[in-house]
Amino acid sequence: MPDAVYDLLPVVMLFSSLLIFLVIGVPIAFSIGWSAILTIFLSFPLDKAAGLTSQQLLGGLDNFGLLALPFFILAGNLMNSGGIAKRLINFAMILGGKLPGSLCHVNVIANMMFGSLSGSATAAAAAVGGIMGPLQKEKNYPEDFSSAVNIVSCPTGLLIPPSNVVILYALVSTSSVQYLFLAGYIPGLLMGLGIMIGIMIFGKIFKVPQQTIVLEKPVLTIIIEAIPSLFMVVIIMGGIVGGIFTATEASAIAVVYSLLLGFAYKQIKIKHLPNILINSVILTSIVLLMIATSSAMSWAMANADIPAAISAFVLAFSENPIIILLLINVILLVVGTFMDMSPAILIFTPILLPIAVHLGIDPIHFGMIMIFNLCIGICTPPVGAALFVGCSVSGVKLGKVVPKLLPLFLIMILTLGIVTAIPELSLWLPRLAGYKG
């Protein structure tokens, strides 16, 4: 067999088998694991391939940093049940209530705050959308456009720390969680600001009411009620940046603080804890299984020199960093359309990050580019989790929402272009904190 054909076999085996497994409905973690075994089988006997895969499954989970994931997942579930969303929405009304189309702007701001605290786009879409939807309907806001705003704004909290997907990228790329957290603030805020500009531009076209909000409570009362929830960010980020505790320790503190808030707000009772814990364990198990099988896939790719082969192919196409970044953005936008964020980060970071580093792109900056791309992906059909949760919460059919999403997608892609083109938007805060990259 010619060497060139033999060199292509692992690439073909890995991606074709993964695609086939996904198409026939095999769960994504098992699809990744079986693809890894089949690829390793090209170089080793089946029994040894299975043994190597098992070793990588265990090795992928043998990382102290992974302890942060179950704690942040539990903290997010506690926040989702603890009455935090309502208080953040009231606070968001102070910030966005005087703008035309105010309830849409409030939706965006509340999603930015709640999503960053919970670390989950779908939790933000459900919690914030569930409260804002009836308010918007009462004020005659178009349900399809309001639902679209909720859907595209709920991923903003995945960039604004603390964020589970940022932790995943840090583990795969061996980058600092502290600096990645800081890097996410400006891109996340820009994403939200871009959507708010989109509301101003397209709101009149889609007949969004332009009246402002009359607050039901005094401003000072609303601020005082929101401070305990907002203070969580101060505790977590202040502790991490100040070197008081690590991201893993911060995740445990977030759990305790969320639980205390839930009890203080009288939204969480002892009888609710078993369900919250069970849901957190299930979600954690899913994520950790994907991490384990993705580690096996990463080893299979490295053993077959797949990242090097793809890097050589891409760099042969062009050595211009701008062209390569455009190509990577297109690839990630397509990947995000068909794959959830966690497996996409686990699979494609080892492939694309070496290319970016070769071109002189900072790993922290590249992480923000990658996560921003995949944030757009979870809002798009056919498998966008945020899209389906947002439609489910609002009760609006997918076919009515998607046309209203398209102009907002355009705004998000333009904002992504700005974040991609200006590295300092991602690197300024990390450098203030001592990052030397």
ChimeraX attribute file (.defattr): number of C-alpha atoms within 10 A of each C-alpha:
attribute: neighborCount
match mode: 1-to-1
recipient: residues
	/A:1	5
	/A:2	6
	/A:3	8
	/A:4	8
	/A:5	9
	/A:6	11
	/A:7	14
	/A:8	13
	/A:9	15
	/A:10	24
	/A:11	19
	/A:12	12
	/A:13	18
	/A:14	22
	/A:15	15
	/A:16	13
	/A:17	19
	/A:18	21
	/A:19	15
	/A:20	13
	/A:21	18
	/A:22	17
	/A:23	11
	/A:24	9
	/A:25	9
	/A:26	14
	/A:27	12
	/A:28	20
	/A:29	19
	/A:30	17
	/A:31	22
	/A:32	29
	/A:33	23
	/A:34	22
	/A:35	25
	/A:36	30
	/A:37	24
	/A:38	22
	/A:39	25
	/A:40	27
	/A:41	20
	/A:42	16
	/A:43	14
	/A:44	14
	/A:45	11
	/A:46	14
	/A:47	10
	/A:48	14
	/A:49	20
	/A:50	18
	/A:51	13
	/A:52	19
	/A:53	26
	/A:54	17
	/A:55	14
	/A:56	21
	/A:57	22
	/A:58	14
	/A:59	13
	/A:60	23
	/A:61	17
	/A:62	11
	/A:63	10
	/A:64	9
	/A:65	17
	/A:66	17
	/A:67	15
	/A:68	19
	/A:69	22
	/A:70	23
	/A:71	24
	/A:72	28
	/A:73	24
	/A:74	27
	/A:75	26
	/A:76	27
	/A:77	23
	/A:78	29
	/A:79	27
	/A:80	24
	/A:81	20
	/A:82	22
	/A:83	20
	/A:84	26
	/A:85	27
	/A:86	17
	/A:87	21
	/A:88	25
	/A:89	25
	/A:90	21
	/A:91	27
	/A:92	25
	/A:93	25
	/A:94	17
	/A:95	15
	/A:96	22
	/A:97	21
	/A:98	17
	/A:99	18
	/A:100	19
	/A:101	24
	/A:102	24
	/A:103	29
	/A:104	31
	/A:105	29
	/A:106	28
	/A:107	29
	/A:108	27
	/A:109	26
	/A:110	33
	/A:111	33
	/A:112	27
	/A:113	25
	/A:114	31
	/A:115	32
	/A:116	27
	/A:117	30
	/A:118	30
	/A:119	28
	/A:120	25
	/A:121	30
	/A:122	22
	/A:123	23
	/A:124	33
	/A:125	35
	/A:126	23
	/A:127	23
	/A:128	28
	/A:129	30
	/A:130	17
	/A:131	17
	/A:132	24
	/A:133	21
	/A:134	14
	/A:135	13
	/A:136	22
	/A:137	13
	/A:138	9
	/A:139	12
	/A:140	12
	/A:141	23
	/A:142	15
	/A:143	20
	/A:144	22
	/A:145	25
	/A:146	29
	/A:147	33
	/A:148	27
	/A:149	26
	/A:150	31
	/A:151	33
	/A:152	29
	/A:153	34
	/A:154	35
	/A:155	33
	/A:156	34
	/A:157	30
	/A:158	26
	/A:159	31
	/A:160	25
	/A:161	29
	/A:162	30
	/A:163	25
	/A:164	23
	/A:165	21
	/A:166	28
	/A:167	25
	/A:168	23
	/A:169	25
	/A:170	21
	/A:171	19
	/A:172	21
	/A:173	18
	/A:174	11
	/A:175	16
	/A:176	18
	/A:177	24
	/A:178	23
	/A:179	22
	/A:180	28
	/A:181	26
	/A:182	24
	/A:183	27
	/A:184	31
	/A:185	22
	/A:186	20
	/A:187	23
	/A:188	25
	/A:189	17
	/A:190	19
	/A:191	29
	/A:192	25
	/A:193	20
	/A:194	21
	/A:195	26
	/A:196	27
	/A:197	15
	/A:198	18
	/A:199	25
	/A:200	19
	/A:201	13
	/A:202	16
	/A:203	21
	/A:204	13
	/A:205	9
	/A:206	15
	/A:207	13
	/A:208	24
	/A:209	18
	/A:210	16
	/A:211	14
	/A:212	15
	/A:213	17
	/A:214	10
	/A:215	13
	/A:216	8
	/A:217	9
	/A:218	9
	/A:219	13
	/A:220	10
	/A:221	10
	/A:222	20
	/A:223	17
	/A:224	12
	/A:225	16
	/A:226	20
	/A:227	13
	/A:228	15
	/A:229	22
	/A:230	18
	/A:231	11
	/A:232	17
	/A:233	17
	/A:234	11
	/A:235	14
	/A:236	24
	/A:237	21
	/A:238	14
	/A:239	16
	/A:240	20
	/A:241	18
	/A:242	12
	/A:243	11
	/A:244	12
	/A:245	16
	/A:246	18
	/A:247	25
	/A:248	21
	/A:249	17
	/A:250	22
	/A:251	23
	/A:252	20
	/A:253	19
	/A:254	26
	/A:255	21
	/A:256	16
	/A:257	20
	/A:258	27
	/A:259	23
	/A:260	15
	/A:261	21
	/A:262	20
	/A:263	15
	/A:264	12
	/A:265	13
	/A:266	11
	/A:267	16
	/A:268	20
	/A:269	12
	/A:270	7
	/A:271	8
	/A:272	12
	/A:273	14
	/A:274	10
	/A:275	11
	/A:276	18
	/A:277	15
	/A:278	12
	/A:279	15
	/A:280	21
	/A:281	16
	/A:282	11
	/A:283	15
	/A:284	18
	/A:285	13
	/A:286	13
	/A:287	17
	/A:288	18
	/A:289	19
	/A:290	25
	/A:291	26
	/A:292	25
	/A:293	31
	/A:294	30
	/A:295	26
	/A:296	28
	/A:297	27
	/A:298	25
	/A:299	19
	/A:300	27
	/A:301	23
	/A:302	14
	/A:303	14
	/A:304	20
	/A:305	15
	/A:306	21
	/A:307	22
	/A:308	16
	/A:309	16
	/A:310	15
	/A:311	19
	/A:312	12
	/A:313	11
	/A:314	16
	/A:315	16
	/A:316	9
	/A:317	11
	/A:318	12
	/A:319	12
	/A:320	10
	/A:321	16
	/A:322	13
	/A:323	12
	/A:324	18
	/A:325	20
	/A:326	14
	/A:327	14
	/A:328	19
	/A:329	21
	/A:330	13
	/A:331	14
	/A:332	25
	/A:333	21
	/A:334	16
	/A:335	17
	/A:336	27
	/A:337	21
	/A:338	17
	/A:339	21
	/A:340	18
	/A:341	23
	/A:342	19
	/A:343	21
	/A:344	18
	/A:345	26
	/A:346	24
	/A:347	20
	/A:348	18
	/A:349	20
	/A:350	19
	/A:351	19
	/A:352	21
	/A:353	21
	/A:354	17
	/A:355	23
	/A:356	19
	/A:357	12
	/A:358	13
	/A:359	16
	/A:360	10
	/A:361	17
	/A:362	16
	/A:363	21
	/A:364	27
	/A:365	22
	/A:366	21
	/A:367	24
	/A:368	29
	/A:369	24
	/A:370	26
	/A:371	24
	/A:372	28
	/A:373	25
	/A:374	26
	/A:375	29
	/A:376	26
	/A:377	29
	/A:378	28
	/A:379	28
	/A:380	24
	/A:381	16
	/A:382	13
	/A:383	16
	/A:384	21
	/A:385	20
	/A:386	29
	/A:387	27
	/A:388	21
	/A:389	20
	/A:390	31
	/A:391	25
	/A:392	17
	/A:393	18
	/A:394	24
	/A:395	13
	/A:396	17
	/A:397	13
	/A:398	17
	/A:399	10
	/A:400	15
	/A:401	21
	/A:402	20
	/A:403	13
	/A:404	18
	/A:405	21
	/A:406	13
	/A:407	16
	/A:408	24
	/A:409	20
	/A:410	14
	/A:411	18
	/A:412	25
	/A:413	19
	/A:414	14
	/A:415	20
	/A:416	22
	/A:417	15
	/A:418	14
	/A:419	23
	/A:420	23
	/A:421	14
	/A:422	11
	/A:423	17
	/A:424	15
	/A:425	19
	/A:426	28
	/A:427	23
	/A:428	14
	/A:429	19
	/A:430	22
	/A:431	15
	/A:432	11
	/A:433	13
	/A:434	10
	/A:435	14
	/A:436	8
	/A:437	11
